[in-house]
Each structure stands twice: as structure tokens, then as C-alpha cells.
Amino acid sequence: MNKVPVTVEGHAMLQAELKRLKSEDRPNVIKAIAEARAHGDLKENAEYHAAKEQQGFIEGRIKEIEGKLSNLQVIDVTAIDAKGKIVFGSTVELIDVASGAEIVYKIVGEDEADIKSGKISYTSPIARALIGKNEGDEVMFSAPGGDKEYEVVEVRYE
């Protein structure tokens, strides 16, 4: 199975979520199940069924995160000498050639992607077009709203 790239921050985020699920959420739902069970008839006990459903969700998420963590390749962009090229983990400042608008994106793993905070997945069309480019290069790619053209203003490794 291929390793999935993730930034140092994304790896830490997954580990923190796993720790919270195991140390806080799991014990809380176990306590809620015990309390609901103490109320008697389980067939018509909505609290019991809701707690069991929540437990299933938590256990599923724990397994999912553990699976992801075992298959990750953590990439620390600050330790890579990319010689000014855009690589996974780079922060890229762009100018939209059509509108002149400045845009900043960080290329991250799929689980970390959040367009509202400027984090784009390395599998997105714009990231695929940007990877390997240098400052001053112009990049064209197909977006859902039509073709876009950007100029690379700055590449940072932070």
C-alpha cells in the first residue's frame, strides 16, 4: 500500500484527535451507557441507544485514525532543500492574472485540506499544476468555473 503524505501539523492533528477520542470521548460514552443501563428497560431507552450509537462512531473513528497513522509519510518541508520549487508542504503566494487578486495556499495532505484557511490538497487541480513550478512561473489549470491562470509570486517553506 502506498504511503500517504501529510505535513508535520497534520500528523500532530491526527494524533491529538486520537488521544482525545481514547482518553476523553471513549470513557465518557462508556459512563453514559452505564447510566442509561441503570435506568432499566433497554428496549425503550433512548439514552442507551444514543450512547451505543455514539460509541460505535467513536470506535470507528479510532480505527480509521489508527489506520491512517500507520500509512502516513510525514513530510517536514522545512527540512527539504527544494531549491525554490513548489513541493508538498510549500506555502505559495499567487496572483490571479485575470483579476490581480493575491491568493496564498499551502499544499497539504487530503485530510488537512481546508480551502477556507488556505490549505489545498496535493491532489487538487491547482496543486497538481503548481508542484514543480518556481517563483515567476505562470500556471494554467482547469477549475470548476473554467480555466484559471496564476503567477507564482513567492514560495515559502514554513
ABEGO torsion letter per residue (X at the ends): XBBBBBBAAAAAAAAAAAAAAAAAAAAAAAAAAAAAAAAEBAAABAAAAAAAAAAAAAAAAAAAAAAAAAABBBBBAAABBAGGBBBBGBBBBBBBAAAGBBBBBBBBBAAABBAAAGBBBAABAAAAAABGBBBGBBBBBBBAAEBBBBBBABBBBX
